[in-house]
Amino acid sequence: MIVCVPVTGDGQVDPRWGRADRIAVAEVDNGEITRWDEFEVSWSRLHDEGTSAQHHARVARFLRENHIEGVVAHHVGDGMVRMMNVMKLPLFLDAAGDARAAVLTALAPSA
């Protein structure tokens, strides 16, 4: 599964999904991260440039272009939740701490 997570410079989950500066795209196979790429998205700066709809479109474009199948994040706003639902992307919320560990925890099978 290919998921993305907002990350800080020191590899932690950035609590700001829609205002994140960096997004990691992780491919997880059999409980292991097989690919990890980080992208400078500058959403903190771009968030207030234009309308909310334009920002959501920017995020949606990133998700489509990177073939994202799920989003791991600490929190997302109601508008973003609606957008993810329309895109049929699962949200794995309340992520915190080490971003790689958070991705694996989010995708771990429930006991």
PDB file as gemmi writes it, atoms N, CA and C in Angstrom:
CRYST1    1.000    1.000    1.000  90.00  90.00  90.00 P 1                      
ATOM      1  N   MET A   1       0.848  -1.170   0.000  1.00  0.00           N  
ATOM      2  CA  MET A   1       0.000   0.000   0.000  1.00  0.00           C  
ATOM      3  C   MET A   1       0.896   1.235   0.000  1.00  0.00           C  
ATOM      4  N   ILE A   2       0.501   2.236  -0.758  1.00  0.00           N  
ATOM      5  CA  ILE A   2       1.250   3.492  -0.821  1.00  0.00           C  
ATOM      6  C   ILE A   2       0.485   4.534  -0.009  1.00  0.00           C  
ATOM      7  N   VAL A   3       1.138   5.046   1.021  1.00  0.00           N  
ATOM      8  CA  VAL A   3       0.525   6.052   1.879  1.00  0.00           C  
ATOM      9  C   VAL A   3       1.448   7.260   1.970  1.00  0.00           C  
ATOM     10  N   CYS A   4       0.882   8.356   2.452  1.00  0.00           N  
ATOM     11  CA  CYS A   4       1.737   9.507   2.708  1.00  0.00           C  
ATOM     12  C   CYS A   4       1.491  10.002   4.121  1.00  0.00           C  
ATOM     13  N   VAL A   5       2.475  10.713   4.636  1.00  0.00           N  
ATOM     14  CA  VAL A   5       2.443  11.232   5.997  1.00  0.00           C  
ATOM     15  C   VAL A   5       3.192  12.564   6.005  1.00  0.00           C  
ATOM     16  N   PRO A   6       2.676  13.573   6.705  1.00  0.00           N  
ATOM     17  CA  PRO A   6       3.424  14.825   6.813  1.00  0.00           C  
ATOM     18  C   PRO A   6       4.590  14.631   7.788  1.00  0.00           C  
ATOM     19  N   VAL A   7       5.767  15.108   7.414  1.00  0.00           N  
ATOM     20  CA  VAL A   7       6.951  14.887   8.243  1.00  0.00           C  
ATOM     21  C   VAL A   7       7.692  16.197   8.533  1.00  0.00           C  
ATOM     22  N   THR A   8       8.350  16.195   9.681  1.00  0.00           N  
ATOM     23  CA  THR A   8       9.227  17.308  10.046  1.00  0.00           C  
ATOM     24  C   THR A   8      10.633  16.980   9.562  1.00  0.00           C  
ATOM     25  N   GLY A   9      11.520  17.938   9.673  1.00  0.00           N  
ATOM     26  CA  GLY A   9      12.901  17.736   9.240  1.00  0.00           C  
ATOM     27  C   GLY A   9      13.631  16.650  10.002  1.00  0.00           C  
ATOM     28  N   ASP A  10      13.170  16.356  11.227  1.00  0.00           N  
ATOM     29  CA  ASP A  10      13.844  15.325  12.014  1.00  0.00           C  
ATOM     30  C   ASP A  10      13.099  13.984  12.016  1.00  0.00           C  
ATOM     31  N   GLY A  11      12.194  13.796  11.026  1.00  0.00           N  
ATOM     32  CA  GLY A  11      11.560  12.505  10.842  1.00  0.00           C  
ATOM     33  C   GLY A  11      10.345  12.217  11.695  1.00  0.00           C  
ATOM     34  N   GLN A  12       9.822  13.238  12.340  1.00  0.00           N  
ATOM     35  CA  GLN A  12       8.625  13.067  13.157  1.00  0.00           C  
ATOM     36  C   GLN A  12       7.374  13.362  12.326  1.00  0.00           C  
ATOM     37  N   VAL A  13       6.219  12.894  12.799  1.00  0.00           N  
ATOM     38  CA  VAL A  13       4.955  13.241  12.152  1.00  0.00           C  
ATOM     39  C   VAL A  13       4.698  14.725  12.394  1.00  0.00           C  
ATOM     40  N   ASP A  14       4.523  15.468  11.320  1.00  0.00           N  
ATOM     41  CA  ASP A  14       4.143  16.878  11.442  1.00  0.00           C  
ATOM     42  C   ASP A  14       2.644  16.896  11.725  1.00  0.00           C  
ATOM     43  N   PRO A  15       2.198  17.527  12.804  1.00  0.00           N  
ATOM     44  CA  PRO A  15       0.769  17.518  13.117  1.00  0.00           C  
ATOM     45  C   PRO A  15      -0.076  18.329  12.138  1.00  0.00           C  
ATOM     46  N   ARG A  16       0.567  19.077  11.256  1.00  0.00           N  
ATOM     47  CA  ARG A  16      -0.145  19.959  10.326  1.00  0.00           C  
ATOM     48  C   ARG A  16      -0.244  19.300   8.958  1.00  0.00           C  
ATOM     49  N   TRP A  17      -1.304  18.572   8.695  1.00  0.00           N  
ATOM     50  CA  TRP A  17      -1.454  17.943   7.381  1.00  0.00           C  
ATOM     51  C   TRP A  17      -1.564  18.988   6.280  1.00  0.00           C  
ATOM     52  N   GLY A  18      -2.570  19.835   6.310  1.00  0.00           N  
ATOM     53  CA  GLY A  18      -2.807  20.789   5.234  1.00  0.00           C  
ATOM     54  C   GLY A  18      -1.828  21.942   5.183  1.00  0.00           C  
ATOM     55  N   ARG A  19      -1.021  22.076   6.230  1.00  0.00           N  
ATOM     56  CA  ARG A  19      -0.005  23.129   6.265  1.00  0.00           C  
ATOM     57  C   ARG A  19       1.403  22.549   6.406  1.00  0.00           C  
ATOM     58  N   ALA A  20       1.536  21.291   6.063  1.00  0.00           N  
ATOM     59  CA  ALA A  20       2.854  20.640   6.157  1.00  0.00           C  
ATOM     60  C   ALA A  20       3.808  21.225   5.121  1.00  0.00           C  
ATOM     61  N   ASP A  21       5.085  21.222   5.466  1.00  0.00           N  
ATOM     62  CA  ASP A  21       6.112  21.651   4.514  1.00  0.00           C  
ATOM     63  C   ASP A  21       6.674  20.466   3.736  1.00  0.00           C  
ATOM     64  N   ARG A  22       6.677  19.288   4.386  1.00  0.00           N  
ATOM     65  CA  ARG A  22       7.226  18.081   3.752  1.00  0.00           C  
ATOM     66  C   ARG A  22       6.219  16.947   3.893  1.00  0.00           C  
ATOM     67  N   ILE A  23       6.146  16.135   2.850  1.00  0.00           N  
ATOM     68  CA  ILE A  23       5.301  14.948   2.853  1.00  0.00           C  
ATOM     69  C   ILE A  23       6.177  13.758   2.457  1.00  0.00           C  
ATOM     70  N   ALA A  24       6.070  12.684   3.232  1.00  0.00           N  
ATOM     71  CA  ALA A  24       6.755  11.445   2.874  1.00  0.00           C  
ATOM     72  C   ALA A  24       5.750  10.513   2.217  1.00  0.00           C  
ATOM     73  N   VAL A  25       6.178   9.876   1.152  1.00  0.00           N  
ATOM     74  CA  VAL A  25       5.391   8.846   0.482  1.00  0.00           C  
ATOM     75  C   VAL A  25       6.079   7.523   0.787  1.00  0.00           C  
ATOM     76  N   ALA A  26       5.313   6.634   1.404  1.00  0.00           N  
ATOM     77  CA  ALA A  26       5.858   5.339   1.819  1.00  0.00           C  
ATOM     78  C   ALA A  26       5.102   4.213   1.141  1.00  0.00           C  
ATOM     79  N   GLU A  27       5.848   3.242   0.668  1.00  0.00           N  
ATOM     80  CA  GLU A  27       5.231   2.018   0.167  1.00  0.00           C  
ATOM     81  C   GLU A  27       5.480   0.944   1.210  1.00  0.00           C  
ATOM     82  N   VAL A  28       4.405   0.310   1.635  1.00  0.00           N  
ATOM     83  CA  VAL A  28       4.496  -0.706   2.678  1.00  0.00           C  
ATOM     84  C   VAL A  28       4.031  -2.031   2.103  1.00  0.00           C  
ATOM     85  N   ASP A  29       4.869  -3.043   2.286  1.00  0.00           N  
ATOM     86  CA  ASP A  29       4.566  -4.380   1.780  1.00  0.00           C  
ATOM     87  C   ASP A  29       4.874  -5.378   2.885  1.00  0.00           C  
ATOM     88  N   ASN A  30       3.893  -6.195   3.232  1.00  0.00           N  
ATOM     89  CA  ASN A  30       4.069  -7.216   4.278  1.00  0.00           C  
ATOM     90  C   ASN A  30       4.624  -6.636   5.573  1.00  0.00           C  
ATOM     91  N   GLY A  31       4.107  -5.476   5.971  1.00  0.00           N  
ATOM     92  CA  GLY A  31       4.504  -4.877   7.243  1.00  0.00           C  
ATOM     93  C   GLY A  31       5.860  -4.202   7.245  1.00  0.00           C  
ATOM     94  N   GLU A  32       6.458  -4.008   6.077  1.00  0.00           N  
ATOM     95  CA  GLU A  32       7.765  -3.352   5.984  1.00  0.00           C  
ATOM     96  C   GLU A  32       7.708  -2.206   4.989  1.00  0.00           C  
ATOM     97  N   ILE A  33       8.418  -1.138   5.301  1.00  0.00           N  
ATOM     98  CA  ILE A  33       8.516  -0.012   4.384  1.00  0.00           C  
ATOM     99  C   ILE A  33       9.543  -0.368   3.321  1.00  0.00           C  
ATOM    100  N   THR A  34       9.089  -0.434   2.078  1.00  0.00           N  
ATOM    101  CA  THR A  34       9.985  -0.807   0.983  1.00  0.00           C  
ATOM    102  C   THR A  34      10.425   0.406   0.165  1.00  0.00           C  
ATOM    103  N   ARG A  35       9.737   1.534   0.368  1.00  0.00           N  
ATOM    104  CA  ARG A  35      10.136   2.782  -0.307  1.00  0.00           C  
ATOM    105  C   ARG A  35       9.723   3.938   0.578  1.00  0.00           C  
ATOM    106  N   TRP A  36      10.590   4.950   0.656  1.00  0.00           N  
ATOM    107  CA  TRP A  36      10.328   6.149   1.446  1.00  0.00           C  
ATOM    108  C   TRP A  36      10.924   7.337   0.691  1.00  0.00           C  
ATOM    109  N   ASP A  37      10.054   8.187   0.169  1.00  0.00           N  
ATOM    110  CA  ASP A  37      10.507   9.372  -0.547  1.00  0.00           C  
ATOM    111  C   ASP A  37       9.880  10.595   0.113  1.00  0.00           C  
ATOM    112  N   GLU A  38      10.677  11.642   0.315  1.00  0.00           N  
ATOM    113  CA  GLU A  38      10.161  12.865   0.909  1.00  0.00           C  
ATOM    114  C   GLU A  38      10.123  13.975  -0.131  1.00  0.00           C  
ATOM    115  N   PHE A  39       9.048  14.777  -0.056  1.00  0.00           N  
ATOM    116  CA  PHE A  39       8.812  15.864  -0.999  1.00  0.00           C  
ATOM    117  C   PHE A  39       8.591  17.170  -0.255  1.00  0.00           C  
ATOM    118  N   GLU A  40       9.239  18.203  -0.706  1.00  0.00           N  
ATOM    119  CA  GLU A  40       8.998  19.549  -0.190  1.00  0.00           C  
ATOM    120  C   GLU A  40       7.741  20.066  -0.887  1.00  0.00           C  
ATOM    121  N   VAL A  41       6.654  20.237  -0.123  1.00  0.00           N  
ATOM    122  CA  VAL A  41       5.391  20.677  -0.717  1.00  0.00           C  
ATOM    123  C   VAL A  41       5.055  22.131  -0.381  1.00  0.00           C  
ATOM    124  N   SER A  42       5.634  22.659   0.690  1.00  0.00           N  
ATOM    125  CA  SER A  42       5.435  24.062   1.099  1.00  0.00           C  
ATOM    126  C   SER A  42       3.971  24.430   1.310  1.00  0.00           C  
ATOM    127  N   TRP A  43       3.164  23.475   1.792  1.00  0.00           N  
ATOM    128  CA  TRP A  43       1.745  23.769   1.993  1.00  0.00           C  
ATOM    129  C   TRP A  43       1.522  24.811   3.076  1.00  0.00           C  
ATOM    130  N   SER A  44       2.472  24.995   3.998  1.00  0.00           N  
ATOM    131  CA  SER A  44       2.304  26.027   5.031  1.00  0.00           C  
ATOM    132  C   SER A  44       2.233  27.404   4.378  1.00  0.00           C  
ATOM    133  N   ARG A  45       3.043  27.620   3.380  1.00  0.00           N  
ATOM    134  CA  ARG A  45       3.046  28.904   2.666  1.00  0.00           C  
ATOM    135  C   ARG A  45       1.897  28.977   1.660  1.00  0.00           C  
ATOM    136  N   LEU A  46       1.666  27.891   0.950  1.00  0.00           N  
ATOM    137  CA  LEU A  46       0.673  27.888  -0.120  1.00  0.00           C  
ATOM    138  C   LEU A  46      -0.765  27.855   0.393  1.00  0.00           C  
ATOM    139  N   HIS A  47      -0.965  27.400   1.627  1.00  0.00           N  
ATOM    140  CA  HIS A  47      -2.309  27.245   2.186  1.00  0.00           C  
ATOM    141  C   HIS A  47      -3.155  28.503   2.039  1.00  0.00           C  
ATOM    142  N   ASP A  48      -2.571  29.663   2.317  1.00  0.00           N  
ATOM    143  CA  ASP A  48      -3.330  30.916   2.299  1.00  0.00           C  
ATOM    144  C   ASP A  48      -3.220  31.676   0.984  1.00  0.00           C  
ATOM    145  N   GLU A  49      -2.586  31.068  -0.006  1.00  0.00           N  
ATOM    146  CA  GLU A  49      -2.515  31.687  -1.327  1.00  0.00           C  
ATOM    147  C   GLU A  49      -3.661  31.132  -2.171  1.00  0.00           C  
ATOM    148  N   GLY A  50      -4.698  31.895  -2.315  1.00  0.00           N  
ATOM    149  CA  GLY A  50      -5.875  31.429  -3.053  1.00  0.00           C  
ATOM    150  C   GLY A  50      -6.952  30.946  -2.103  1.00  0.00           C  
ATOM    151  N   THR A  51      -7.909  30.232  -2.668  1.00  0.00           N  
ATOM    152  CA  THR A  51      -9.062  29.776  -1.897  1.00  0.00           C  
ATOM    153  C   THR A  51      -8.797  28.412  -1.270  1.00  0.00           C  
ATOM    154  N   SER A  52      -9.685  28.028  -0.372  1.00  0.00           N  
ATOM    155  CA  SER A  52      -9.617  26.708   0.237  1.00  0.00           C  
ATOM    156  C   SER A  52      -9.757  25.627  -0.836  1.00  0.00           C  
ATOM    157  N   ALA A  53     -10.653  25.860  -1.788  1.00  0.00           N  
ATOM    158  CA  ALA A  53     -10.844  24.888  -2.879  1.00  0.00           C  
ATOM    159  C   ALA A  53      -9.559  24.719  -3.697  1.00  0.00           C  
ATOM    160  N   GLN A  54      -8.849  25.809  -3.943  1.00  0.00           N  
ATOM    161  CA  GLN A  54      -7.599  25.711  -4.694  1.00  0.00           C  
ATOM    162  C   GLN A  54      -6.558  24.905  -3.916  1.00  0.00           C  
ATOM    163  N   HIS A  55      -6.535  25.108  -2.594  1.00  0.00           N  
ATOM    164  CA  HIS A  55      -5.572  24.366  -1.780  1.00  0.00           C  
ATOM    165  C   HIS A  55      -5.926  22.876  -1.768  1.00  0.00           C  
ATOM    166  N   HIS A  56      -7.208  22.568  -1.614  1.00  0.00           N  
ATOM    167  CA  HIS A  56      -7.621  21.167  -1.625  1.00  0.00           C  
ATOM    168  C   HIS A  56      -7.297  20.522  -2.972  1.00  0.00           C  
ATOM    169  N   ALA A  57      -7.465  21.269  -4.051  1.00  0.00           N  
ATOM    170  CA  ALA A  57      -7.122  20.753  -5.380  1.00  0.00           C  
ATOM    171  C   ALA A  57      -5.626  20.477  -5.478  1.00  0.00           C  
ATOM    172  N   ARG A  58      -4.817  21.332  -4.883  1.00  0.00           N  
ATOM    173  CA  ARG A  58      -3.353  21.148  -4.880  1.00  0.00           C  
ATOM    174  C   ARG A  58      -3.005  19.851  -4.151  1.00  0.00           C  
ATOM    175  N   VAL A  59      -3.629  19.645  -2.997  1.00  0.00           N  
ATOM    176  CA  VAL A  59      -3.372  18.431  -2.225  1.00  0.00           C  
ATOM    177  C   VAL A  59      -3.849  17.203  -3.000  1.00  0.00           C  
ATOM    178  N   ALA A  60      -5.044  17.273  -3.575  1.00  0.00           N  
ATOM    179  CA  ALA A  60      -5.588  16.152  -4.355  1.00  0.00           C  
ATOM    180  C   ALA A  60      -4.666  15.806  -5.520  1.00  0.00           C  
ATOM    181  N   ARG A  61      -4.142  16.816  -6.177  1.00  0.00           N  
ATOM    182  CA  ARG A  61      -3.230  16.585  -7.299  1.00  0.00           C  
ATOM    183  C   ARG A  61      -1.982  15.825  -6.827  1.00  0.00           C  
ATOM    184  N   PHE A  62      -1.421  16.236  -5.681  1.00  0.00           N  
ATOM    185  CA  PHE A  62      -0.256  15.541  -5.133  1.00  0.00           C  
ATOM    186  C   PHE A  62      -0.601  14.073  -4.856  1.00  0.00           C  
ATOM    187  N   LEU A  63      -1.762  13.841  -4.260  1.00  0.00           N  
ATOM    188  CA  LEU A  63      -2.168  12.478  -3.931  1.00  0.00           C  
ATOM    189  C   LEU A  63      -2.327  11.630  -5.188  1.00  0.00           C  
ATOM    190  N   ARG A  64      -2.967  12.178  -6.200  1.00  0.00           N  
ATOM    191  CA  ARG A  64      -3.154  11.432  -7.458  1.00  0.00           C  
ATOM    192  C   ARG A  64      -1.816  11.176  -8.146  1.00  0.00           C  
ATOM    193  N   GLU A  65      -0.990  12.212  -8.255  1.00  0.00           N  
ATOM    194  CA  GLU A  65       0.287  12.077  -8.968  1.00  0.00           C  
ATOM    195  C   GLU A  65       1.209  11.048  -8.315  1.00  0.00           C  
ATOM    196  N   ASN A  66       1.057  10.857  -7.009  1.00  0.00           N  
ATOM    197  CA  ASN A  66       1.921   9.921  -6.287  1.00  0.00           C  
ATOM    198  C   ASN A  66       1.231   8.592  -5.988  1.00  0.00           C  
ATOM    199  N   HIS A  67       0.048   8.386  -6.607  1.00  0.00           N  
ATOM    200  CA  HIS A  67      -0.674   7.114  -6.502  1.00  0.00           C  
ATOM    201  C   HIS A  67      -0.949   6.721  -5.047  1.00  0.00           C  
ATOM    202  N   ILE A  68      -1.291   7.716  -4.224  1.00  0.00           N  
ATOM    203  CA  ILE A  68      -1.519   7.492  -2.802  1.00  0.00           C  
ATOM    204  C   ILE A  68      -2.797   6.687  -2.589  1.00  0.00           C  
ATOM    205  N   GLU A  69      -2.703   5.703  -1.711  1.00  0.00           N  
ATOM    206  CA  GLU A  69      -3.832   4.825  -1.398  1.00  0.00           C  
ATOM    207  C   GLU A  69      -4.358   5.043   0.017  1.00  0.00           C  
ATOM    208  N   GLY A  70      -3.700   5.890   0.801  1.00  0.00           N  
ATOM    209  CA  GLY A  70      -4.131   6.190   2.163  1.00  0.00           C  
ATOM    210  C   GLY A  70      -3.284   7.320   2.730  1.00  0.00           C  
ATOM    211  N   VAL A  71      -3.828   8.005   3.725  1.00  0.00           N  
ATOM    212  CA  VAL A  71      -3.131   9.134   4.349  1.00  0.00           C  
ATOM    213  C   VAL A  71      -3.009   8.883   5.840  1.00  0.00           C  
ATOM    214  N   VAL A  72      -1.785   8.974   6.342  1.00  0.00           N  
ATOM    215  CA  VAL A  72      -1.490   8.859   7.763  1.00  0.00           C  
ATOM    216  C   VAL A  72      -1.223  10.280   8.255  1.00  0.00           C  
ATOM    217  N   ALA A  73      -1.967  10.718   9.262  1.00  0.00           N  
ATOM    218  CA  ALA A  73      -1.812  12.081   9.756  1.00  0.00           C  
ATOM    219  C   ALA A  73      -2.263  12.167  11.203  1.00  0.00           C  
ATOM    220  N   HIS A  74      -1.865  13.238  11.852  1.00  0.00           N  
ATOM    221  CA  HIS A  74      -2.336  13.475  13.213  1.00  0.00           C  
ATOM    222  C   HIS A  74      -3.785  13.953  13.189  1.00  0.00           C  
ATOM    223  N   HIS A  75      -4.068  14.913  12.321  1.00  0.00           N  
ATOM    224  CA  HIS A  75      -5.400  15.519  12.244  1.00  0.00           C  
ATOM    225  C   HIS A  75      -5.569  16.122  10.858  1.00  0.00           C  
ATOM    226  N   VAL A  76      -6.791  16.104  10.347  1.00  0.00           N  
ATOM    227  CA  VAL A  76      -7.141  16.845   9.132  1.00  0.00           C  
ATOM    228  C   VAL A  76      -8.477  17.531   9.381  1.00  0.00           C  
ATOM    229  N   GLY A  77      -8.680  18.653   8.736  1.00  0.00           N  
ATOM    230  CA  GLY A  77      -9.918  19.402   8.897  1.00  0.00           C  
ATOM    231  C   GLY A  77     -11.097  18.738   8.203  1.00  0.00           C  
ATOM    232  N   ASP A  78     -12.299  19.231   8.527  1.00  0.00           N  
ATOM    233  CA  ASP A  78     -13.524  18.650   7.976  1.00  0.00           C  
ATOM    234  C   ASP A  78     -13.559  18.679   6.451  1.00  0.00           C  
ATOM    235  N   GLY A  79     -13.118  19.784   5.849  1.00  0.00           N  
ATOM    236  CA  GLY A  79     -13.112  19.882   4.391  1.00  0.00           C  
ATOM    237  C   GLY A  79     -12.196  18.849   3.760  1.00  0.00           C  
ATOM    238  N   MET A  80     -11.063  18.620   4.391  1.00  0.00           N  
ATOM    239  CA  MET A  80     -10.116  17.634   3.877  1.00  0.00           C  
ATOM    240  C   MET A  80     -10.665  16.218   4.071  1.00  0.00           C  
ATOM    241  N   VAL A  81     -11.370  15.990   5.170  1.00  0.00           N  
ATOM    242  CA  VAL A  81     -12.006  14.688   5.387  1.00  0.00           C  
ATOM    243  C   VAL A  81     -12.998  14.409   4.260  1.00  0.00           C  
ATOM    244  N   ARG A  82     -13.813  15.417   3.922  1.00  0.00           N  
ATOM    245  CA  ARG A  82     -14.775  15.242   2.821  1.00  0.00           C  
ATOM    246  C   ARG A  82     -14.055  14.938   1.512  1.00  0.00           C  
ATOM    247  N   MET A  83     -12.962  15.650   1.251  1.00  0.00           N  
ATOM    248  CA  MET A  83     -12.216  15.421   0.017  1.00  0.00           C  
ATOM    249  C   MET A  83     -11.655  13.994  -0.029  1.00  0.00           C  
ATOM    250  N   MET A  84     -11.100  13.532   1.091  1.00  0.00           N  
ATOM    251  CA  MET A  84     -10.557  12.161   1.147  1.00  0.00           C  
ATOM    252  C   MET A  84     -11.670  11.136   0.922  1.00  0.00           C  
ATOM    253  N   ASN A  85     -12.853  11.404   1.478  1.00  0.00           N  
ATOM    254  CA  ASN A  85     -13.983  10.496   1.273  1.00  0.00           C  
ATOM    255  C   ASN A  85     -14.368  10.436  -0.200  1.00  0.00           C  
ATOM    256  N   VAL A  86     -14.414  11.591  -0.864  1.00  0.00           N  
ATOM    257  CA  VAL A  86     -14.734  11.633  -2.284  1.00  0.00           C  
ATOM    258  C   VAL A  86     -13.680  10.861  -3.088  1.00  0.00           C  
ATOM    259  N   MET A  87     -12.427  10.991  -2.692  1.00  0.00           N  
ATOM    260  CA  MET A  87     -11.343  10.290  -3.378  1.00  0.00           C  
ATOM    261  C   MET A  87     -11.248   8.821  -2.975  1.00  0.00           C  
ATOM    262  N   LYS A  88     -12.065   8.434  -1.985  1.00  0.00           N  
ATOM    263  CA  LYS A  88     -12.071   7.062  -1.470  1.00  0.00           C  
ATOM    264  C   LYS A  88     -10.716   6.651  -0.896  1.00  0.00           C  
ATOM    265  N   LEU A  89     -10.085   7.611  -0.202  1.00  0.00           N  
ATOM    266  CA  LEU A  89      -8.798   7.350   0.440  1.00  0.00           C  
ATOM    267  C   LEU A  89      -9.008   7.187   1.941  1.00  0.00           C  
ATOM    268  N   PRO A  90      -8.558   6.090   2.514  1.00  0.00           N  
ATOM    269  CA  PRO A  90      -8.675   5.940   3.958  1.00  0.00           C  
ATOM    270  C   PRO A  90      -7.743   6.900   4.693  1.00  0.00           C  
ATOM    271  N   LEU A  91      -8.240   7.402   5.816  1.00  0.00           N  
ATOM    272  CA  LEU A  91      -7.458   8.261   6.694  1.00  0.00           C  
ATOM    273  C   LEU A  91      -7.083   7.463   7.931  1.00  0.00           C  
ATOM    274  N   PHE A  92      -5.820   7.527   8.301  1.00  0.00           N  
ATOM    275  CA  PHE A  92      -5.328   6.902   9.517  1.00  0.00           C  
ATOM    276  C   PHE A  92      -4.888   8.050  10.423  1.00  0.00           C  
ATOM    277  N   LEU A  93      -5.759   8.425  11.351  1.00  0.00           N  
ATOM    278  CA  LEU A  93      -5.529   9.636  12.139  1.00  0.00           C  
ATOM    279  C   LEU A  93      -4.907   9.331  13.503  1.00  0.00           C  
ATOM    280  N   ASP A  94      -4.549  10.395  14.198  1.00  0.00           N  
ATOM    281  CA  ASP A  94      -3.923  10.364  15.530  1.00  0.00           C  
ATOM    282  C   ASP A  94      -2.478   9.890  15.475  1.00  0.00           C  
ATOM    283  N   ALA A  95      -1.839   9.969  14.316  1.00  0.00           N  
ATOM    284  CA  ALA A  95      -0.433   9.586  14.192  1.00  0.00           C  
ATOM    285  C   ALA A  95       0.439  10.612  14.913  1.00  0.00           C  
ATOM    286  N   ALA A  96       1.478  10.139  15.552  1.00  0.00           N  
ATOM    287  CA  ALA A  96       2.412  11.015  16.268  1.00  0.00           C  
ATOM    288  C   ALA A  96       3.752  10.296  16.392  1.00  0.00           C  
ATOM    289  N   GLY A  97       4.776  11.075  16.727  1.00  0.00           N  
ATOM    290  CA  GLY A  97       6.098  10.489  16.942  1.00  0.00           C  
ATOM    291  C   GLY A  97       6.838  10.243  15.644  1.00  0.00           C  
ATOM    292  N   ASP A  98       7.675   9.212  15.668  1.00  0.00           N  
ATOM    293  CA  ASP A  98       8.484   8.854  14.505  1.00  0.00           C  
ATOM    294  C   ASP A  98       7.572   8.526  13.322  1.00  0.00           C  
ATOM    295  N   ALA A  99       7.774   9.197  12.199  1.00  0.00           N  
ATOM    296  CA  ALA A  99       6.878   9.063  11.048  1.00  0.00           C  
ATOM    297  C   ALA A  99       6.886   7.652  10.477  1.00  0.00           C  
ATOM    298  N   ARG A 100       8.034   7.035  10.381  1.00  0.00           N  
ATOM    299  CA  ARG A 100       8.094   5.676   9.827  1.00  0.00           C  
ATOM    300  C   ARG A 100       7.349   4.696  10.735  1.00  0.00           C  
ATOM    301  N   ALA A 101       7.560   4.823  12.027  1.00  0.00           N  
ATOM    302  CA  ALA A 101       6.861   3.958  12.979  1.00  0.00           C  
ATOM    303  C   ALA A 101       5.359   4.214  12.926  1.00  0.00           C  
ATOM    304  N   ALA A 102       4.959   5.468  12.762  1.00  0.00           N  
ATOM    305  CA  ALA A 102       3.540   5.819  12.696  1.00  0.00           C  
ATOM    306  C   ALA A 102       2.879   5.179  11.478  1.00  0.00           C  
ATOM    307  N   VAL A 103       3.579   5.153  10.355  1.00  0.00           N  
ATOM    308  CA  VAL A 103       3.051   4.518   9.146  1.00  0.00           C  
ATOM    309  C   VAL A 103       2.847   3.026   9.396  1.00  0.00           C  
ATOM    310  N   LEU A 104       3.845   2.375   9.962  1.00  0.00           N  
ATOM    311  CA  LEU A 104       3.727   0.929  10.214  1.00  0.00           C  
ATOM    312  C   LEU A 104       2.625   0.621  11.218  1.00  0.00           C  
ATOM    313  N   THR A 105       2.497   1.451  12.239  1.00  0.00           N  
ATOM    314  CA  THR A 105       1.444   1.264  13.236  1.00  0.00           C  
ATOM    315  C   THR A 105       0.074   1.432  12.599  1.00  0.00           C  
ATOM    316  N   ALA A 106      -0.078   2.460  11.752  1.00  0.00           N  
ATOM    317  CA  ALA A 106      -1.370   2.732  11.110  1.00  0.00           C  
ATOM    318  C   ALA A 106      -1.797   1.577  10.221  1.00  0.00           C  
ATOM    319  N   LEU A 107      -0.852   0.932   9.579  1.00  0.00           N  
ATOM    320  CA  LEU A 107      -1.183  -0.125   8.620  1.00  0.00           C  
ATOM    321  C   LEU A 107      -1.120  -1.529   9.215  1.00  0.00           C  
ATOM    322  N   ALA A 108      -0.765  -1.615  10.492  1.00  0.00           N  
ATOM    323  CA  ALA A 108      -0.683  -2.931  11.115  1.00  0.00           C  
ATOM    324  C   ALA A 108      -2.074  -3.542  11.230  1.00  0.00           C  
ATOM    325  N   PRO A 109      -2.179  -4.844  10.981  1.00  0.00           N  
ATOM    326  CA  PRO A 109      -3.487  -5.502  11.122  1.00  0.00           C  
ATOM    327  C   PRO A 109      -3.983  -5.370  12.560  1.00  0.00           C  
ATOM    328  N   SER A 110      -5.272  -5.160  12.704  1.00  0.00           N  
ATOM    329  CA  SER A 110      -5.858  -5.067  14.040  1.00  0.00           C  
ATOM    330  C   SER A 110      -5.847  -6.434  14.706  1.00  0.00           C  
ATOM    331  N   ALA A 111      -5.592  -6.387  15.984  1.00  0.00           N  
ATOM    332  CA  ALA A 111      -5.537  -7.662  16.732  1.00  0.00           C  
ATOM    333  C   ALA A 111      -6.923  -8.120  17.114  1.00  0.00           C  
TER     334      ALA A 111                                                      
END                                                                             
